[in-house]
Amino acid sequence: MVISDKRIDSGKPFDWGKTSDEYAKYRDIYPEEFYKKIVDRNLCIKGQHVLDLGTGTGVLPRNMYGYGAAWVGTDISPEQIAQAKRMAEEDHMKIDFLAVPAEEIDFPDNSFDVVTACQCFWYFDHEKVIPKLAAMLKPNGKLLILNMAWLPDEDPVAGESEKMILNYNPDWSGAGEHRHPIWIPDVVYNYFDMEYHEEYYLKIPFTRESWHGRIKASRGIGASLTADELLRWDEEHRELLNKIAPDRFEVLHYAALAVLTKKSRYEIIYCD
């Protein structure tokens, strides 16, 4: 599905379906610490029903499946959902995956204990999505927002790769990440209270091949460039990595999470 949103990349169209194969192979990179932070907040564990928005290839529910929660994953891209279903089935995981935009999700009230959104929260139409999430969450339900990004100003390999992304896609709005709390739009606070947030550094291991694949499986490259542009980028980026990176290396990232609790007075706001 082709997406164009003036808030993102100045409206340049992108399609996650174009890079689903690479996404499935190279984007499952969160370390165990990332998941442990979630479990330490008593989230996404046994006895809970969890909805994962923007699930992509199902990275979050598949990696947290062993903690015992019952998962539903949704994504706007049918190709991403096809990959999620394939990998879950291969590992004998019972996870429901649905190809549907977040703005069109339709579950009964009080269906979920937790709603998660990992690497995707900024894509949503929050005025439409947030009231739905509040309705679908049980009393005292949690909204968990997650993010992890490389740090171009603190890591030389990330910095040089990002410069190349911008050479091919100057309007890519994913550039220039730095450690900061997750952005929460004002409408969220009509329905939720901030319970906890945390930001922390991570060093993620890569080979030249897996880092190349990680960059390709991004909105700025694989999801948006033409076939000819991808061929040129592929050659140029491989040459770059051969010059600046050993075969195995680590890239400095930061991760962030925000846990918000459904307001007890939400019903009044929602009915208004």
N, C-alpha and C positions, 0 to 999 in steps of 0.2 A: 504494500500500500504506500503510495507516494504521499508525503506529508509536506506541506508548506505553511510556515507560521512566521509572520513578520517579527515575532519576538526572538526567533532562533535563526542564526546565520543570515540575518537580513532577508528572510523569506526564501532562501535557496532551497529547492526541493530536495528531499532525501527519502530513502526507502530502505528500511532495515532488512527487507527481504533480499536485497541485493548482496548482503554480506552475511546471511544467516549461517552459511557453512563455516566461514571463518569465525563468526561469533561463537558458534558451538565449540570450536576447537581451541580458541585462544582467549576467550573472555572469562573463563572459569578460573579466576586468579586470586580470589579472596583467601587470605590465610586463616588458619583456625582461630587466631585471636579475634578476627572480625566477627565470627559466629559466637565465640565465647562471650563477647561483650553483650550480645543479644540475650543469650541464655542467662547471664548474670543478672539481667533485669527481669528475670522470670517471664520471658516472652518467647513465643513460638516453641512451646514445650508440650509434653503430654497432657491431654485433657483440654487443649485449646484448639479452636477452629480458626484458621488463619486464611485471609485473602491477600494474595500478593499481586499488586497492580504493576503493570509494565514488566511482567515476569521475564520477557525475552525468551531465552532458551531454558528457563526454569532453574537458573543457577541457585537462587536462594532456597526455594523449597526442596530441591534435590539434595543440596548440601546439608540442609537442616532436617531432613526427613528422619534421620536416626534419633532425633530428640523427641519424637513421638507425637507432634501436632498433626492434625488433619488439615491438608492444604488444598486451596484452590488458586490457580494462577491464571491471570488474564493478560492479554497483550493485544495491541492494535494490529500486529503483523501476523498473518496466517503462517508465513514461512517460519517465523520464530517459534510459534506454537507447535508447528509440525516437528521442529527439532526438539522442543521440550518433551513432547509426547514420546518421540523415538527414544530419547535417552532415559526417560523415566521407565519406559517399558523394558528396555534392555537391562535395567538394574532392578526390575520387579518392584517398582514403587507405584503405589496407588495414589496418584495425584490427578485431580481434575484440572485440565487445561482448556481454556476457552479463548478463541480469537474474537475479542470485542474491545472497542475503545473504552477507556476509563469513564468517559462521559456517558456511556450507554450501558454500564453495568446495571443489573437489575436482580437483586437478591432481596428476600423478605427482611423486614425489620428484625433487629436483634439476632442476626445470623452468625456474627463473628465476634470472637474475643479480641482479635488483633487484625489490623490491616497494615500491610507493609508496602513500602514504595522505595525501591533501591535503584539508584542511578536514573530516576525517571520523573521525580516529583515536579520539576520545573516545566515539563511538557504539558501538564494538564490544564484544562479550563477550570480553575479552582472554584469559581462561583457556581459551577454546575456540579463538580465532583464532591466538594466538601460536605454539603448537606446530605448527599446520598451516603457518604461514609458514616456520618453521624447516625443516620437512621439505621444502617445495617449493623452497626456495632451494638453490642449488649451494654447495659449500664456499666459504667466504669471501664468501658472498652478502650483499647489503646491504638493510637496511630503511630507507627514506627517508620521514620524516614531515615534513609541510609544513603551514604555517598562515599566514594573513594576516587581519588584523582592523583595523577602524577604531578610533580612540582617542578615546572620548567625553570624557575629561577634558582632552584636549589640542587637540581640534578642535571649534569651536563648532557647525558644521553637523552633524557626527556626534553631538555631545552632545544637541542639540535633537531630532534625529530619534530618537535612542535613548529619550529621555524619552517621546516619543509612542508608541513601540513598547510601553513599559512601561505606559502608560495603557490600552492595549488588551489587553495580555498581561502582567499583573503578575508571573507566575511564569516568564517567559522567562529562562532561565539563561545566555543569551549576552551579557548586559549587563556593563558595567564592565570591559571588556578593558583591559589595560595591557601594556607590553612586558615579556616574560618568556620564559624557556626553555620549550620544549614539555614538557608533563607526560608522563612515562613511568611506567606502572604497574610495580610490583615484578616481576611475572611476566615481563616482557620481559627482565629481566637474568638470568633462568635460561637464556635461549637466545641472547642477543645481548650484545655489549659496545658501549658508547658510543664511537664513533670521533671524532665532531665535532658541534658544535652552534653555531649562530649566530643572532643576533637583530639586526634592523636596521630603520631607518625607511624608509618610502616615501611619496611624495605621488602619489596616484592622481587623474587628471583626470576630471571629470564635467561634464555639463550638469544643469540642474534635472531634465530628463526622465530621464536615465540614472541619476541618484542616486535618484530616486523609484522607478524600476524595480528598482534594486539593493536597496532596502529592501523592496519588495514581494516580491522573489524570495528571501525569507529564511524561516527556520523560524518566527520570531516573528510574521510577518505573513501572507504568502501561503500558507504551508504549514499554518497552524493556525486562522486566523480564519474565521468564517462569512461567507457572501456579504453579508449586511447589514452586518456589522462592516467588511468590506473596502470597501464603498461609502463608509461614513462616514470610515474612515481615509484613503481615497484623496482625498477632498475636503479633509479637514483638513490632510493632509501637503502637498498642492499649495499650499494657502494659506500654510502655514508657509514653504515654500521661496521663494515669491514675496516674502515679507517679509525673509528673512534671507540669501538666497543670490543672487549674480549669475547670469546665464545660464550662465557657464562658471566653474568653480572647481576647486580641488584639495582632497582630503580626506586628512588625515594618517592613515596606517596604520603598523602594524609587521608585518614578516614574520619568520618563524622557520623553521629547518630543523634536523632532527636526523638524523644518519647513524649507524646501528648495524650492526655486523658480526656475522654468524652465528658463534657460538662453535665452535671446533674440537672441543670436547668435548660438543657438543650431542647427539650420537647417544646417549651414555651417559645423559644426563638424560632424553631423550625416551623411551628404553626403560624407564627406571625408572617 
